Amino acid sequence: MNEDITKNLYTTPADNLFKMFIEKFESVHNKHAPLKELNRTEMKSRSKPWLTKGIRNSIKTKNTLYKESKNVIHQKAFSDIKCTETV
């Protein structure tokens, strides 16, 4: 490719030389530093860098405990309703 550029340096229009440079640059860039696609979880964690792994684990535990307590409250309320119906 270098031979093509140096051989045709004075006969090739500047815009074509620039296109050739950009193509070469992009091919080298993609070879040595390719873009990495992130999945949904990685995107969320990168968008909020102040949420450390420990904080995320605490949030997960809090949400789990909340769901469990909500279930217990519903069961208690349901049993209270059943008790009042039988009376």
C-alpha positions as CSV (number, residue, x, y, z in Angstrom):
1,M,0.0,0.0,0.0
2,N,2.9,2.4,0.7
3,E,4.2,1.9,-2.8
4,D,0.8,2.9,-4.2
5,I,0.7,6.1,-2.2
6,T,4.3,7.1,-3.0
7,K,4.0,6.2,-6.6
8,N,0.8,8.1,-7.2
9,L,1.4,10.9,-4.7
10,Y,1.6,13.6,-7.3
11,T,-0.9,12.2,-9.7
12,T,-3.7,11.2,-7.3
13,P,-6.1,14.0,-6.1
14,A,-5.8,15.0,-2.5
15,D,-9.3,13.8,-1.6
16,N,-8.5,10.3,-2.8
17,L,-5.2,10.3,-0.8
18,F,-7.1,11.4,2.2
19,K,-9.6,8.6,1.8
20,M,-6.8,6.1,1.4
21,F,-5.2,7.5,4.6
22,I,-8.5,7.3,6.6
23,E,-9.1,3.7,5.4
24,K,-5.6,2.6,6.4
25,F,-5.9,4.4,9.7
26,E,-9.3,2.8,10.5
27,S,-8.0,-0.7,9.6
28,V,-5.0,-0.3,11.9
29,H,-7.2,1.2,14.7
30,N,-9.8,-1.6,14.4
31,K,-7.1,-4.2,14.5
32,H,-5.2,-2.9,17.5
33,A,-8.0,-1.2,19.5
34,P,-11.4,-2.7,18.5
35,L,-14.6,-1.4,20.1
36,K,-16.1,-3.6,22.7
37,E,-19.9,-4.0,22.9
38,L,-21.2,-3.8,26.4
39,N,-24.2,-5.7,27.6
40,R,-27.1,-4.1,29.5
41,T,-25.5,-4.7,33.0
42,E,-22.2,-3.3,32.0
43,M,-23.9,-0.2,30.5
44,K,-25.8,0.4,33.7
45,S,-22.7,-0.1,35.9
46,R,-20.6,2.2,33.7
47,S,-23.2,4.9,33.7
48,K,-23.1,5.1,37.5
49,P,-19.5,4.8,38.6
50,W,-20.3,5.8,42.2
51,L,-22.2,2.6,42.7
52,T,-19.5,0.2,43.8
53,K,-19.9,-3.6,43.8
54,G,-20.5,-3.6,47.5
55,I,-23.2,-0.9,47.3
56,R,-24.9,-2.9,44.4
57,N,-24.8,-6.0,46.6
58,S,-26.4,-4.1,49.4
59,I,-29.1,-2.8,47.1
60,K,-29.8,-6.3,45.9
61,T,-30.1,-7.6,49.5
62,K,-32.4,-4.7,50.4
63,N,-34.7,-5.4,47.4
64,T,-34.8,-9.1,48.2
65,L,-35.7,-8.4,51.9
66,Y,-38.3,-5.9,50.8
67,K,-40.0,-8.5,48.5
68,E,-39.9,-11.1,51.2
69,S,-41.5,-8.7,53.8
70,K,-44.1,-7.6,51.3
71,N,-45.0,-11.2,50.8
72,V,-45.2,-11.8,54.5
73,I,-47.4,-8.7,55.0
74,H,-49.8,-10.0,52.3
75,Q,-50.0,-13.4,53.9
76,K,-50.7,-11.9,57.3
77,A,-53.4,-9.7,55.8
78,F,-54.9,-12.6,54.0
79,S,-54.9,-14.7,57.1
80,D,-56.5,-11.8,59.1
81,I,-59.3,-11.6,56.4
82,K,-59.8,-15.4,56.6
83,C,-60.2,-15.2,60.4
84,T,-62.7,-12.4,60.2
85,E,-64.7,-14.3,57.6
86,T,-65.1,-17.4,59.7
87,V,-66.3,-15.4,62.7
